[in-house]
Amino acid sequence: MAAIEPMEQFLVRRFVDFPPIPVPGLGMVDLSITNSVLFMMIAATLICLFFFAAAKRELVPGRLQAVAEMLYGMVDNVLTGGIIGDRGRPFLPLVFTLFLLIAFLNLLGLTPGGFTVTSQLAVTATLAVMTFLIVLAVGFARNGLGFFKLFWPSGMHPAMSAFLMVIEMISFLIRPFTLALRLFGNMLGGHVVVYIFATFVIGLGAFGLQGIGLNNLGLIGSGMSFMMVLALTALDFVIAIIQAFVWAALTCVYLNEVVNLDHGH
């Protein structure tokens, strides 16, 4: 029996090779198309096709238009409007794009033969750093050096405020790490567990089909493992959407702190 390799599904493989090109300051950059790049391109294409098909502007919306309007309204009312407030409208395109991109990437990883791009720490870390830098840019653009008021607790002894400021700054700086690791860990762990139970389905089923004595019990174990695979796949589907929502919600929380800094401090 072949060895169980649950991590093999996360290997990045090349589909199309291109020669590296020189980029000033970065050296030689490999632009080959890997399975990770391919599924990011597929996700972007599906998002564009979805809204192209949904943008009918009908008075009585069809199913696709209703779904698109529901998603847009959720991000607008619950996230940018509900968390940031009236000042959140300019950030709606950013938050909506992050939500859809992460959701589609997560869901594509659940399709047969799919590749979970968000199970790659390099991808989630890049998204996290990009989000963090946008928050920093917005914070300094709106508040200047007053941005540092975010870390200074008011109404306390200066020594205690200085001590808490260090803690607040450390908490602020680790945000990209927690963002990246949360999404990466959930996607990686869920697929590993499903893979292991899927191997039980095959292994116990083959054992049970021998039909000798207690070997028949293997069919029961195979059936139970199959039910677990179905349940875990359904759970992974829910987690895929929730993780996209959590990322978008945390982005709004971070933006709210810097956009409404003058209101909260």
C-alpha positions, 0 to 999 in steps of 0.5 A: 500500500502506498504511503499516506502523504497528506501534505502532497496536495499542497505541493506547488508544481509548474504547469508552464515554464517561462525563462526568468527575467531580470527585474531591477532590485529583485534580480532574476524573477521566475514567471512560470505558471504554477498550480498556485498561479493558475488557480488564482487566475481561475478565481479572478476569471470566475469573479469577473464572469460572475459579475458580468452575468449578474449585472443585468440591472433588472427590476426583478432580479434573477438568481445571480443578480440577487446573490451579487446584490446580497453579497454587496449589501452584506459587505456594505451594510454589515462590514464597511458601514456597520464597522467603519460607519459613514467614512467606510464607503470609500473602502468598500471596493477594497473590502469587497474584493478581498472578501470575494477573492479569498472566498473563491480561492478557498472554495476552489480548493474544495473542487475535485482536482482543485488546489487550495491557494490559501493553504500557501503561507506565502499567499496569505502572508502577501495578502496580510502584508498588503492589507497591513500596509494599506491600513498604515497608509490610510492612517498616516494620510488621514492623521499624519503623526497623530496616527501614533495617538492610536497607541497612547492610552489617555487618562493614565499616568505617563509611565503607565501609558508609555508601558501600555503604548509598547504593548499596543504597538507590538499588538499592532505590528503582529496583525499581519502575522495573525491574519496570515496564520489564521487563514493558512492554518484553517485551510491547511488543517481542514484539507489534511483531516479530510485527506486522512479520512479519505485514505481510511475510506479506501484502505478499510474498504479494500480490507473489508472486500477481502471478505474473510472473517472480521475483515468485513468490519472494514466495510463498516469503518469505510462507510463511517469514514466516508460519512466523516469525509462528507461532514468535514467537506461540508464544514470546510465549505462553511469555513471557507466562507467564514474565513473570507468574512473574518478577513474582511471584517478584521480589515474593517476593524483595522481601518476603523481605528485609523479612519475614526481615530479623531472620534475614538481618541 
